[in-house]
Amino acid sequence: MVEEALSSFSLYIDDENKIRLIDSERVADSAELRDECKDFIGNVLESKKIVEILIEKTELYSKQVETARLKAIGVKNMLKSASKY
């Protein structure tokens, strides 16, 4: 009866018999959502680290490929000039 009167004013009594502005079910849902958000943020940060590592490796490999390409062009030009003589 008291709980019904309080709930009409958007006041609730929790398990510890304290008056609250939010009912205990919503508090529990909010805590669960908070925990899920923390997990999601952790997953996003982990994915970001993985992508950063992938970008670093890709840049390293692209530099190595460019170096090998320039060497191959140099060797090709040397062979062309040597075959002319």
Secondary structure as UniProt FT lines:
FT   HELIX           2..7
FT   TURN            8..10
FT   STRAND          12..13
FT   TURN            15..16
FT   STRAND          19..20
FT   HELIX           24..84
//
